């Protein structure tokens, strides 16, 4: 761990970087913004790659790495390095992939890729960025269907209908999507004692069935002075999971889990450009989510009637409401491109939990309330035609209160400086360096109790959880000799405080708590290589992710943090022609680890090989065939339990050798 002196030196250096950046920004005499032009992709690019939606296009842009962070409460910042008409996607219900799939290539005018310097303050924390510029809709109806086969079981995975209907200057679009995917895997279970002797074996059958309906209505108005976007989203999702353990010598266990979720969301975005030099930007957001979880664990002897099984039942209901608004004014043509804004949000979670471990049926009521005020100021200037400096000071005032067994209230004020210096020649090389201080938003789920019956875990809520803070230095380098020959490297180093780990809590249980400090390092590398000399229109894409963290555990000393995957390597071979494309995807073995108070849990995912081919039968009819896990999807789940805690001796272990058969999907897109 860093010494206290070195830690203070790092913080002082960060402060000096911010002060120098602000001074340079405010005293700059550079000409108005004169940044290099972005790389622009038009219809010719996505027609060659069989792309039907914005997601298909972005997924095929060489040298671009999608960065998507957890959706934050409020509207203070974009959560992904993709903007639509210069604005972050409004919806939080739907994933970014779903929102991009709702944008047809017919509605895209062009897509701009910024490697280092970009003018969008909404995503200033990202250096590499994509902006999708749309055009007027045409009346069109698009039908998408996807069927699948796994383990000799046929199913209709997805059906969606997209209707575009321009009217009275507005572009309206209705998206109706239903999904009903099914997943099946089998596993061999082996329990061993401390001597390594097998004491128990079993077979496992795991099935998951999802029923999801998503309806989105969006309206967009583009005028000379006004740009307005309205979005209404309604979603209902039902997920059912069943796990059966058939022990060879003892009992049979059955775990049934059902989660029902309904969400209603409304978003509005308005940009006014009628002033002489200033622009006004306002946005609003309202969301309500209801979540019901029921879990039934059944235990019975093989020789008895299953109807007489002993049942253990866990139930939990959650209601989450969020209201947020943001107002900002900016002067993009000024040499400093100033922007001043404030984001305000109000969030509430009400949870009612009935744990199955209680001797008497009792309900545990938990309430979490949060109010956030986030004013900010941002300056951006082109120091030279190739160098850009962005400085931003975010101020966060938040009040969080919890009600339950141990009521808790905390008010915090954080000042979070940010500075990014970027260099872009608009030829081959671009790079950027960033220094920032951040406070990570709290996830509300650790405040309430939860249970995982099939893993024999009971986690109690921590009503006094505080957010994690970190200082970060990051670098990004992009090098391209051609459109299909690129190298992208990004690296970061974080000094984290109040990290979240599974620890014993004052209420006598175990859950997520503030456990101390950690250092966290990561690097992402992406390489695109053309193979035209071997096969015209072919390319190879290599992607590697490396993560390393050091945490001073009070139980066992220095170790990685929970939830770490050290290495991820993916290799793609893609061959594209005007009407037919195909490719092979290979993912190497990965390791994932979680550290509990008296348990270490790991997942070893084996290498997988996937295949796809796409065919454009006509301009309006498109087919895609994919085969997932040609060599079976193999995962080894391991649980190691220790006496008292992880510093004690090994008491027991369990290993699951899980196998999922290949899944074949065929999808069709047709527009009229």
C-alpha positions as CSV (number, residue, x, y, z in Angstrom):
1,X,0.0,0.0,0.0
2,X,1.1,3.6,-0.5
3,X,2.6,5.4,2.4
4,X,0.7,8.3,3.9
5,X,3.3,10.7,2.6
6,X,3.2,9.3,-0.9
7,X,-0.6,9.4,-0.9
8,X,-0.6,13.0,0.1
9,X,2.0,13.8,-2.6
10,X,-0.2,12.2,-5.3
11,X,-3.2,14.2,-4.2
12,X,-1.2,17.4,-4.1
13,X,0.1,16.6,-7.6
14,X,-3.5,16.1,-8.8
15,X,-4.4,19.4,-7.3
16,X,-1.5,21.2,-9.1
17,X,-2.5,19.6,-12.4
18,X,-6.0,20.9,-12.1
19,X,-4.9,24.4,-11.0
20,X,-2.4,24.6,-13.9
21,X,-5.0,23.4,-16.3
22,X,-7.5,26.0,-15.2
23,X,-4.9,28.7,-15.4
24,X,-3.9,27.7,-18.9
25,X,-7.5,27.5,-19.9
26,X,-8.5,31.0,-18.6
27,X,-5.4,32.7,-20.0
28,X,-5.4,31.0,-23.4
29,X,-5.3,33.3,-26.4
30,X,-5.9,30.5,-28.8
31,X,-8.2,31.0,-31.7
32,X,-11.8,29.7,-31.5
33,X,-12.2,25.9,-31.5
34,X,-10.3,24.4,-34.4
35,X,-10.1,20.7,-33.6
36,X,-9.3,18.1,-36.1
37,X,-12.2,16.7,-38.1
38,X,-13.6,13.3,-37.0
39,X,-13.5,10.2,-39.1
40,X,-16.9,10.0,-40.8
41,X,-18.7,6.8,-41.8
42,X,-21.6,6.9,-44.3
43,X,-24.1,4.5,-46.0
44,X,-21.4,3.0,-48.1
45,X,-19.6,1.7,-45.0
46,X,-22.5,0.0,-43.4
47,X,-23.9,-1.3,-46.7
48,X,-20.7,-3.3,-47.2
49,X,-21.0,-4.8,-43.7
50,X,-24.6,-5.9,-43.8
51,X,-25.5,-3.5,-41.0
52,X,-29.2,-3.0,-40.3
53,X,-29.0,-0.9,-37.2
54,X,-26.7,1.6,-35.5
55,X,-25.5,-1.1,-33.2
56,X,-24.4,-3.2,-36.2
57,X,-22.5,-0.2,-37.6
58,X,-20.7,0.6,-34.4
59,X,-19.8,-3.1,-33.7
60,X,-18.0,-3.1,-37.1
61,X,-16.0,0.2,-36.8
62,X,-12.3,-0.8,-36.5
63,X,-10.4,0.8,-33.7
64,X,-13.4,1.8,-31.6
65,X,-13.8,0.4,-28.1
66,X,-17.2,0.8,-26.5
67,X,-17.0,2.0,-22.9
68,X,-20.2,1.6,-21.0
69,X,-20.3,2.4,-17.3
70,X,-23.0,1.5,-14.8
71,X,-26.1,3.7,-15.4
72,X,-26.0,6.4,-12.7
73,X,-28.8,8.1,-10.9
74,X,-29.4,11.5,-12.2
75,X,-28.4,13.2,-15.4
76,X,-25.0,14.7,-14.5
77,X,-23.0,12.8,-17.1
78,X,-23.2,10.3,-20.0
79,X,-22.5,6.7,-19.1
80,X,-21.2,5.6,-22.5
81,X,-18.9,7.0,-25.2
82,X,-21.7,7.0,-27.7
83,X,-24.0,10.1,-28.3
84,X,-27.0,10.5,-30.5
85,X,-27.1,14.0,-32.1
86,X,-24.7,15.1,-29.4
87,X,-26.9,14.0,-26.6
88,X,-26.5,10.9,-24.3
89,X,-29.3,8.3,-24.8
90,X,-32.2,9.1,-22.5
91,X,-33.5,5.7,-21.4
92,X,-32.1,3.8,-18.5
93,X,-34.6,1.0,-18.7
94,X,-33.3,-0.3,-22.0
95,X,-29.7,-1.2,-22.4
96,X,-27.5,0.8,-24.8
97,X,-27.4,-2.1,-27.2
98,X,-31.2,-2.2,-27.3
99,X,-31.4,1.6,-27.9
100,X,-28.9,1.4,-30.7
101,X,-30.7,-1.5,-32.3
102,X,-33.8,0.7,-32.5
103,X,-32.1,3.1,-34.8
104,X,-32.3,1.8,-38.4
105,X,-29.4,2.6,-40.8
106,X,-32.1,4.3,-43.0
107,X,-32.4,6.9,-40.3
108,X,-28.6,7.6,-40.0
109,X,-27.1,10.4,-41.9
110,X,-23.5,9.7,-40.8
111,X,-21.5,8.5,-37.8
112,X,-18.5,10.5,-36.6
113,X,-15.6,8.9,-34.7
114,X,-13.5,11.1,-32.5
115,X,-10.2,9.5,-31.5
116,X,-9.1,12.0,-28.9
117,X,-10.5,15.6,-29.3
118,X,-14.3,16.1,-29.4
119,X,-16.6,19.1,-28.7
120,X,-19.2,17.3,-26.6
121,X,-19.3,18.4,-23.0
122,X,-21.9,15.8,-22.1
123,X,-19.2,13.1,-22.5
124,X,-16.1,15.0,-21.6
125,X,-14.8,12.1,-19.4
126,X,-14.3,10.1,-22.6
127,X,-11.6,10.8,-25.1
128,X,-12.6,8.4,-27.8
129,X,-16.2,9.0,-28.8
130,X,-18.9,8.3,-31.4
131,X,-21.7,10.6,-32.3
132,X,-24.6,9.3,-34.4
133,X,-26.2,12.0,-36.6
134,X,-29.7,11.0,-37.6
135,X,-31.9,12.3,-40.4
136,X,-35.6,12.6,-41.1
137,X,-37.5,9.3,-40.8
138,X,-39.4,7.9,-43.7
139,X,-42.6,5.9,-43.2
140,X,-41.4,2.4,-42.7
141,X,-42.3,-0.8,-40.9
142,X,-39.5,-3.2,-39.8
143,X,-40.1,-6.7,-38.5
144,X,-37.4,-8.6,-36.7
145,X,-37.6,-12.3,-35.6
146,X,-35.1,-14.6,-34.0
147,X,-35.6,-18.3,-33.4
148,X,-33.1,-20.6,-31.5
149,X,-32.3,-24.3,-30.9
150,X,-30.4,-25.6,-27.9
151,X,-30.3,-29.1,-26.6
152,X,-32.9,-30.2,-29.2
153,X,-35.3,-27.5,-27.8
154,X,-36.7,-25.0,-30.3
155,X,-37.8,-21.6,-29.2
156,X,-38.7,-18.2,-30.5
157,X,-36.1,-16.0,-28.9
158,X,-37.3,-12.6,-30.0
159,X,-39.8,-10.7,-32.1
160,X,-39.8,-7.0,-32.5
161,X,-41.7,-4.5,-34.6
162,X,-40.5,-1.0,-35.4
163,X,-42.8,1.6,-37.0
164,X,-41.5,5.0,-38.1
165,X,-44.2,7.6,-38.8
166,X,-43.1,11.2,-39.4
167,X,-45.9,13.7,-38.8
168,X,-46.2,17.5,-38.7
169,X,-42.4,18.1,-38.5
170,X,-42.0,15.4,-35.8
171,X,-40.3,12.0,-36.3
172,X,-42.3,9.4,-34.3
173,X,-41.1,5.9,-33.8
174,X,-42.8,3.0,-32.0
175,X,-40.8,-0.1,-31.0
176,X,-42.4,-3.2,-29.6
177,X,-40.1,-5.9,-28.5
178,X,-40.8,-9.3,-27.0
179,X,-38.1,-11.8,-25.8
180,X,-38.5,-15.3,-24.6
181,X,-35.1,-16.8,-24.5
182,X,-34.4,-20.1,-22.8
183,X,-31.1,-21.4,-21.4
184,X,-30.2,-25.0,-20.3
185,X,-27.1,-26.5,-18.7
186,X,-26.1,-29.6,-16.8
187,X,-23.4,-30.1,-14.2
188,X,-21.6,-32.7,-12.1
189,X,-21.2,-31.7,-8.5
190,X,-18.3,-33.0,-6.3
191,X,-18.0,-32.2,-2.6
192,X,-14.6,-32.8,-0.9
193,X,-13.5,-32.7,2.7
194,X,-10.2,-31.2,3.9
195,X,-8.3,-34.3,2.9
196,X,-9.5,-34.1,-0.6
197,X,-11.7,-37.1,-0.2
198,X,-14.9,-37.1,-2.2
199,X,-17.8,-37.2,0.3
200,X,-20.7,-36.4,-2.0
201,X,-21.6,-36.3,-5.7
202,X,-24.7,-35.1,-7.5
203,X,-26.1,-34.1,-10.9
204,X,-27.4,-30.6,-11.6
205,X,-29.9,-29.4,-14.2
206,X,-30.3,-25.6,-14.5
207,X,-32.9,-23.9,-16.7
208,X,-33.7,-20.3,-17.1
209,X,-36.7,-18.9,-18.9
210,X,-37.3,-15.2,-19.6
211,X,-40.4,-13.4,-20.7
212,X,-39.8,-9.8,-21.6
213,X,-42.0,-7.1,-23.2
214,X,-40.6,-3.7,-24.0
215,X,-42.5,-0.8,-25.6
216,X,-40.8,2.4,-26.5
217,X,-42.4,5.5,-28.1
218,X,-39.9,8.2,-29.1
219,X,-40.6,11.6,-30.8
220,X,-38.0,13.9,-32.2
221,X,-38.3,17.5,-33.5
222,X,-35.5,19.3,-35.4
223,X,-35.8,23.0,-36.1
224,X,-33.4,25.8,-36.8
225,X,-33.4,26.9,-33.1
226,X,-34.9,24.0,-31.3
227,X,-34.2,20.3,-31.0
228,X,-36.6,18.3,-28.8
229,X,-36.7,14.6,-28.0
230,X,-39.3,12.8,-25.9
231,X,-39.1,9.1,-24.9
232,X,-41.7,6.9,-23.1
233,X,-40.7,3.4,-22.2
234,X,-42.7,0.6,-20.6
235,X,-41.1,-2.7,-19.7
236,X,-42.3,-5.9,-18.0
237,X,-39.9,-8.7,-17.4
238,X,-40.4,-12.2,-15.8
239,X,-37.4,-14.4,-15.2
240,X,-37.8,-18.0,-13.9
241,X,-34.8,-20.1,-12.8
242,X,-34.9,-23.7,-11.7
243,X,-31.9,-25.6,-10.3
244,X,-32.3,-29.3,-9.4
245,X,-29.6,-31.2,-7.4
246,X,-30.0,-35.0,-7.5
247,X,-27.6,-36.4,-5.0
248,X,-26.5,-40.0,-5.5
249,X,-26.7,-41.0,-1.9
250,X,-28.7,-38.4,0.1
251,X,-31.4,-35.9,-0.5
252,X,-32.7,-34.1,-3.6
253,X,-32.9,-30.3,-3.6
254,X,-34.8,-28.0,-5.9
255,X,-34.4,-24.2,-6.1
256,X,-37.1,-22.1,-7.8
257,X,-36.5,-18.4,-8.2
258,X,-38.9,-16.0,-9.9
259,X,-38.3,-12.3,-10.5
260,X,-41.0,-10.1,-11.8
261,X,-40.1,-6.5,-12.8
262,X,-42.1,-3.7,-14.2
263,X,-40.7,-0.3,-15.2
264,X,-42.2,3.0,-16.4
265,X,-39.9,5.7,-17.7
266,X,-40.3,9.1,-19.3
267,X,-37.5,11.3,-20.6
268,X,-37.3,14.7,-22.2
269,X,-34.5,16.6,-23.9
270,X,-34.5,20.2,-25.2
271,X,-31.8,22.2,-26.9
272,X,-32.3,25.8,-27.7
273,X,-29.9,27.6,-30.1
274,X,-31.8,30.9,-30.6
275,X,-29.4,33.1,-28.7
276,X,-26.6,35.0,-30.4
277,X,-23.8,32.9,-29.0
278,X,-25.2,30.9,-26.1
279,X,-27.0,27.6,-26.2
280,X,-29.5,26.3,-23.6
281,X,-29.8,22.6,-22.8
282,X,-32.5,21.2,-20.5
283,X,-33.4,17.6,-19.8
284,X,-35.8,15.8,-17.4
285,X,-36.2,12.2,-16.4
286,X,-38.7,10.2,-14.3
287,X,-38.7,6.5,-13.6
288,X,-40.5,4.0,-11.4
289,X,-39.5,0.4,-11.0
290,X,-41.3,-2.4,-9.1
291,X,-39.4,-5.6,-8.4
292,X,-40.8,-8.8,-6.9
293,X,-38.5,-11.7,-6.0
294,X,-39.7,-15.1,-4.8
295,X,-37.4,-18.0,-4.0
296,X,-38.5,-21.5,-2.9
297,X,-36.0,-24.1,-1.7
298,X,-37.3,-27.7,-1.5
299,X,-35.5,-30.5,0.4
300,X,-36.8,-34.1,0.4
301,X,-35.6,-37.7,0.7
302,X,-35.5,-39.8,-2.4
303,X,-37.7,-42.5,-0.9
304,X,-40.4,-40.1,0.3
305,X,-43.2,-38.4,-1.6
306,X,-42.0,-35.2,-3.1
307,X,-45.3,-33.6,-2.0
308,X,-44.1,-33.9,1.6
309,X,-40.9,-31.9,0.9
310,X,-39.7,-29.3,3.4
311,X,-39.9,-25.8,1.8
312,X,-37.9,-22.7,2.7
313,X,-39.3,-19.5,1.1
314,X,-37.6,-16.1,0.6
315,X,-39.6,-13.1,-0.6
316,X,-38.7,-9.5,-1.4
317,X,-40.4,-6.6,-3.0
318,X,-38.7,-3.3,-4.0
319,X,-40.0,0.0,-5.4
320,X,-37.5,2.4,-6.8
321,X,-38.4,5.9,-7.9
322,X,-36.2,8.5,-9.5
323,X,-36.7,12.0,-10.6
324,X,-34.0,14.0,-12.2
325,X,-33.5,17.3,-14.1
326,X,-30.5,19.1,-15.6
327,X,-30.1,22.6,-16.9
328,X,-27.0,23.9,-18.7
329,X,-25.9,26.9,-20.7
330,X,-22.9,26.9,-23.0
331,X,-21.0,29.0,-25.5
332,X,-19.5,26.5,-27.9
333,X,-18.0,29.0,-30.3
334,X,-16.1,30.9,-27.6
335,X,-12.3,30.1,-27.4
336,X,-12.9,28.6,-24.0
337,X,-16.2,26.9,-24.8
338,X,-17.6,27.5,-21.3
339,X,-20.5,25.5,-19.9
340,X,-22.3,26.0,-16.6
341,X,-24.9,23.6,-15.4
342,X,-26.6,21.9,-12.5
343,X,-28.2,18.5,-12.2
344,X,-30.7,17.6,-9.4
345,X,-32.1,14.2,-8.6
346,X,-34.4,12.7,-6.0
347,X,-34.2,8.9,-5.4
348,X,-36.1,6.6,-3.1
349,X,-36.0,2.8,-2.5
350,X,-38.6,1.0,-0.4
351,X,-37.9,-2.6,0.2
352,X,-39.9,-5.3,2.1
353,X,-38.0,-8.5,2.8
354,X,-39.1,-11.8,4.4
355,X,-36.0,-14.0,4.9
356,X,-36.4,-17.7,4.9
357,X,-34.1,-18.1,7.8
358,X,-36.5,-16.4,10.3
359,X,-38.1,-18.8,12.7
360,X,-41.3,-16.8,12.5
361,X,-42.6,-15.1,9.4
362,X,-41.4,-11.5,9.8
363,X,-41.0,-8.6,7.4
364,X,-38.0,-6.4,7.3
365,X,-38.8,-2.9,6.0
366,X,-36.0,-0.8,4.6
367,X,-36.2,2.7,3.2
368,X,-33.4,4.6,1.4
369,X,-33.8,8.3,0.4
370,X,-31.3,10.3,-1.5
371,X,-31.2,13.9,-2.8
372,X,-28.4,15.1,-5.0
373,X,-27.3,18.5,-6.2
374,X,-24.5,18.6,-8.8
375,X,-23.5,22.0,-10.1
376,X,-20.5,22.1,-12.5
377,X,-18.4,24.3,-14.7
378,X,-16.4,23.2,-17.7
379,X,-13.9,24.9,-20.0
380,X,-12.5,23.6,-23.2
381,X,-9.9,25.1,-25.5
382,X,-7.8,24.3,-28.5
383,X,-4.3,25.3,-27.4
384,X,-3.1,24.6,-30.9
385,X,-4.9,23.0,-33.9
386,X,-3.9,19.6,-32.5
387,X,-3.8,20.0,-28.7
388,X,-7.0,20.3,-26.7
389,X,-7.4,20.9,-23.0
390,X,-10.6,20.2,-21.1
391,X,-11.1,21.1,-17.5
392,X,-14.1,20.5,-15.4
393,X,-15.0,21.0,-11.7
394,X,-18.0,18.9,-10.5
395,X,-19.5,19.7,-7.1
396,X,-21.7,17.1,-5.5
397,X,-23.9,17.8,-2.4
398,X,-25.8,14.7,-1.4
399,X,-28.0,13.8,1.5
400,X,-28.7,10.1,2.1
401,X,-30.9,8.7,4.9
402,X,-31.9,5.1,5.7
403,X,-34.7,3.8,7.9
404,X,-34.7,0.3,9.4
405,X,-33.1,-1.4,12.4
406,X,-30.3,1.2,12.6
407,X,-31.5,4.5,11.0
408,X,-28.7,6.5,9.4
409,X,-28.3,9.9,7.8
410,X,-25.3,11.4,6.1
411,X,-24.7,14.6,4.2
412,X,-21.6,14.9,2.1
413,X,-20.0,17.6,-0.1
414,X,-17.5,16.5,-2.7
415,X,-15.5,18.6,-5.1
416,X,-14.4,16.5,-8.1
417,X,-11.8,18.1,-10.4
418,X,-11.2,16.7,-13.9
419,X,-8.6,17.6,-16.5
420,X,-7.8,16.0,-19.9
421,X,-5.1,16.9,-22.3
422,X,-5.5,15.5,-25.8
423,X,-3.4,15.4,-29.0
424,X,-4.9,14.5,-32.4
425,X,-3.1,15.0,-35.7
426,X,-6.1,13.7,-37.7
427,X,-3.7,11.4,-39.5
428,X,-2.2,8.3,-37.8
429,X,-1.6,9.2,-34.1
430,X,-3.8,10.5,-31.3
431,X,-3.4,10.3,-27.5
432,X,-4.9,11.7,-24.3
433,X,-4.0,12.0,-20.6
434,X,-6.6,12.4,-17.9
435,X,-6.4,13.2,-14.2
436,X,-9.5,13.2,-12.0
437,X,-11.0,12.7,-8.6
438,X,-14.3,10.8,-8.4
439,X,-16.9,9.6,-5.9
440,X,-18.6,6.5,-7.1
441,X,-22.4,6.4,-6.7
442,X,-23.8,4.0,-4.2
443,X,-25.8,1.0,-5.5
444,X,-29.0,0.8,-3.3
445,X,-29.1,-3.0,-3.3
446,X,-26.4,-3.5,-0.6
447,X,-28.6,-1.5,1.8
448,X,-31.2,-4.3,2.0
449,X,-31.0,-8.0,2.8
450,X,-30.7,-10.6,0.1
451,X,-30.4,-14.4,-0.2
452,X,-29.0,-16.9,-2.6
453,X,-30.4,-20.3,-1.6
454,X,-28.6,-22.4,-4.1
455,X,-25.3,-21.0,-2.9
456,X,-26.3,-21.1,0.8
457,X,-25.6,-17.3,1.2
458,X,-27.5,-14.8,3.3
459,X,-26.4,-11.2,3.1
460,X,-27.7,-8.6,5.5
461,X,-28.3,-5.0,4.5
462,X,-25.8,-2.3,5.6
463,X,-27.8,0.9,6.3
464,X,-24.5,2.8,7.0
465,X,-22.7,2.2,3.7
466,X,-20.7,5.1,2.3
467,X,-19.6,5.7,-1.3
468,X,-16.2,4.7,-2.6
469,X,-13.8,7.5,-3.7
470,X,-10.8,7.3,-6.0
471,X,-8.1,9.3,-7.7
472,X,-7.3,8.2,-11.2
473,X,-4.7,8.8,-13.8
474,X,-5.4,7.4,-17.3
475,X,-3.8,7.4,-20.8
476,X,-5.2,6.4,-24.2
477,X,-3.3,6.0,-27.5
478,X,-4.8,5.4,-30.9
479,X,-2.6,4.6,-34.0
480,X,-4.0,3.8,-37.4
481,X,-2.2,3.4,-40.7
482,X,-5.5,2.7,-42.5
483,X,-9.2,2.2,-41.7
484,X,-8.7,-1.5,-41.2
485,X,-5.2,-1.4,-39.5
486,X,-5.5,0.1,-36.1
487,X,-4.0,-0.1,-32.6
488,X,-5.8,1.2,-29.5
489,X,-4.3,1.1,-26.0
490,X,-5.9,2.6,-22.8
491,X,-4.6,2.2,-19.3
492,X,-5.6,3.6,-15.9
493,X,-4.4,3.5,-12.3
494,X,-6.7,4.2,-9.4
495,X,-6.1,4.9,-5.7
496,X,-9.4,3.8,-4.1
497,X,-10.8,4.6,-0.6
498,X,-13.7,3.0,1.2
499,X,-13.7,0.1,-1.2
500,X,-16.8,-2.2,-1.0
501,X,-16.2,-5.7,0.1
502,X,-18.1,-8.5,1.9
503,X,-17.4,-8.0,5.6
504,X,-19.0,-8.7,9.0
505,X,-21.5,-6.0,9.9
506,X,-22.4,-4.5,13.3
507,X,-25.8,-6.1,13.1
508,X,-24.1,-9.6,13.3
509,X,-24.6,-10.5,9.7
510,X,-22.4,-10.3,6.6
511,X,-22.8,-7.9,3.7
512,X,-21.2,-5.2,1.6
513,X,-19.3,-2.7,3.7
514,X,-16.5,-0.1,3.6
515,X,-13.3,-2.2,4.0
516,X,-10.4,0.2,3.5
517,X,-8.1,1.2,0.6
518,X,-7.0,-0.4,-2.6
519,X,-5.0,0.2,-5.7
520,X,-6.5,-0.8,-9.1
521,X,-4.8,-1.0,-12.5
522,X,-6.2,-1.8,-15.9
523,X,-5.2,-1.9,-19.5
524,X,-7.3,-2.5,-22.7
525,X,-5.6,-3.3,-26.0
526,X,-7.4,-3.7,-29.3
527,X,-5.7,-4.4,-32.6
528,X,-7.3,-4.6,-36.1
529,X,-5.3,-6.2,-38.9
530,X,-6.4,-6.5,-42.6
531,X,-5.8,-9.8,-44.4
532,X,-6.6,-8.6,-47.9
533,X,-3.5,-10.3,-49.3
534,X,-4.9,-13.6,-48.2
535,X,-8.7,-13.0,-48.5
536,X,-10.1,-9.7,-49.9
537,X,-12.4,-8.1,-47.4
538,X,-11.1,-10.0,-44.5
539,X,-9.7,-8.7,-41.2
540,X,-8.6,-10.0,-37.8
541,X,-9.6,-8.2,-34.5
542,X,-7.8,-8.9,-31.2
543,X,-9.0,-7.6,-27.9
544,X,-7.3,-8.0,-24.6
545,X,-8.4,-6.7,-21.2
546,X,-6.1,-6.9,-18.1
547,X,-7.0,-6.0,-14.5
548,X,-5.0,-6.1,-11.4
549,X,-5.9,-4.8,-7.9
550,X,-4.2,-4.9,-4.5
551,X,-6.4,-4.7,-1.3
552,X,-5.1,-5.0,2.3
553,X,-7.6,-7.5,3.7
554,X,-7.8,-7.4,7.5
555,X,-8.4,-11.2,7.6
556,X,-5.8,-12.6,5.2
557,X,-3.6,-9.6,4.2
558,X,-2.9,-8.5,0.7
559,X,-5.2,-9.9,-2.0
560,X,-7.2,-8.8,-5.1
561,X,-10.5,-7.1,-4.8
562,X,-13.8,-9.0,-5.2
563,X,-15.3,-9.3,-8.7
564,X,-11.9,-9.2,-10.5
565,X,-11.3,-11.0,-13.9
566,X,-7.5,-10.7,-14.5
567,X,-7.4,-11.5,-18.2
568,X,-9.9,-11.5,-21.1
569,X,-8.7,-12.2,-24.6
570,X,-11.0,-12.3,-27.7
571,X,-10.0,-13.0,-31.3
572,X,-12.4,-12.3,-34.3
573,X,-11.9,-13.2,-37.9
574,X,-14.4,-11.4,-40.2
575,X,-14.9,-11.6,-43.9
576,X,-17.2,-9.1,-45.6
577,X,-18.6,-8.8,-49.1
578,X,-21.4,-6.7,-50.4
579,X,-24.1,-9.3,-49.8
580,X,-22.5,-12.0,-47.6
581,X,-20.5,-11.8,-44.4
582,X,-19.2,-14.4,-42.1
583,X,-16.9,-14.7,-39.1
584,X,-15.4,-16.7,-36.3
585,X,-15.1,-15.6,-32.7
586,X,-12.7,-17.2,-30.1
587,X,-12.7,-16.3,-26.4
588,X,-10.0,-17.7,-24.1
589,X,-10.5,-19.1,-20.6
590,X,-11.4,-16.6,-17.9
591,X,-11.2,-16.6,-14.1
592,X,-13.6,-14.6,-11.9
593,X,-13.3,-14.5,-8.0
594,X,-15.4,-13.3,-5.1
595,X,-14.2,-13.1,-1.5
596,X,-16.8,-13.6,1.3
597,X,-16.1,-13.7,5.0
598,X,-15.7,-17.5,5.2
599,X,-15.8,-18.4,1.6
600,X,-13.8,-18.0,-1.7
601,X,-15.9,-18.4,-4.8
602,X,-14.5,-18.8,-8.3
603,X,-15.8,-19.2,-11.9
604,X,-13.4,-20.7,-14.5
605,X,-15.0,-20.2,-17.9
606,X,-13.5,-22.4,-20.6
607,X,-12.6,-21.2,-24.1
608,X,-15.5,-20.9,-26.5
609,X,-15.7,-20.8,-30.3
610,X,-18.6,-19.0,-32.0
611,X,-19.6,-18.6,-35.6
612,X,-21.9,-16.2,-37.6
613,X,-22.9,-15.6,-41.2
614,X,-25.1,-12.8,-42.6
615,X,-26.9,-12.5,-45.9
616,X,-28.7,-9.5,-47.5
617,X,-31.2,-11.2,-49.7
618,X,-32.6,-7.9,-50.9
619,X,-32.2,-4.3,-49.7
620,X,-35.0,-4.8,-47.2
621,X,-34.5,-8.5,-46.3
622,X,-31.6,-9.6,-44.1
623,X,-30.8,-13.0,-42.5
624,X,-28.3,-13.8,-39.8
625,X,-27.2,-17.2,-38.5
626,X,-25.1,-17.6,-35.3
627,X,-23.8,-20.6,-33.5
628,X,-22.8,-20.0,-29.9
629,X,-20.2,-22.3,-28.2
630,X,-19.5,-24.7,-31.0
631,X,-17.3,-26.7,-28.6
632,X,-19.8,-26.6,-25.7
633,X,-19.8,-23.8,-23.1
634,X,-17.9,-25.3,-20.1
635,X,-17.7,-23.5,-16.7
636,X,-16.2,-24.7,-13.4
637,X,-17.8,-23.2,-10.3
638,X,-15.9,-23.7,-7.1
639,X,-16.7,-22.8,-3.5
640,X,-14.2,-23.2,-0.7
641,X,-15.4,-22.8,2.9
642,X,-13.2,-22.1,5.9
643,X,-13.5,-22.5,9.6
644,X,-14.5,-19.2,11.3
645,X,-13.2,-17.1,8.4
646,X,-10.8,-17.1,5.4
647,X,-7.8,-17.0,7.7
648,X,-8.9,-20.4,9.2
649,X,-8.4,-23.9,7.9
650,X,-10.3,-25.3,4.9
651,X,-13.5,-27.0,6.1
652,X,-15.2,-28.1,2.9
653,X,-15.3,-27.5,-0.9
654,X,-17.7,-27.9,-3.7
655,X,-17.0,-28.0,-7.4
656,X,-19.6,-27.9,-10.2
657,X,-18.5,-28.9,-13.7
658,X,-21.1,-27.1,-15.9
659,X,-21.8,-27.8,-19.6
660,X,-24.1,-25.9,-21.9
661,X,-24.7,-27.2,-25.4
662,X,-24.3,-25.1,-28.5
663,X,-27.1,-22.7,-29.3
664,X,-28.1,-22.0,-32.9
665,X,-30.1,-18.8,-33.7
666,X,-31.5,-17.6,-37.0
667,X,-32.8,-14.1,-37.3
668,X,-34.6,-12.2,-40.1
669,X,-35.1,-8.5,-40.6
670,X,-37.6,-7.3,-43.2
671,X,-38.7,-3.7,-43.9
672,X,-41.7,-2.5,-45.9
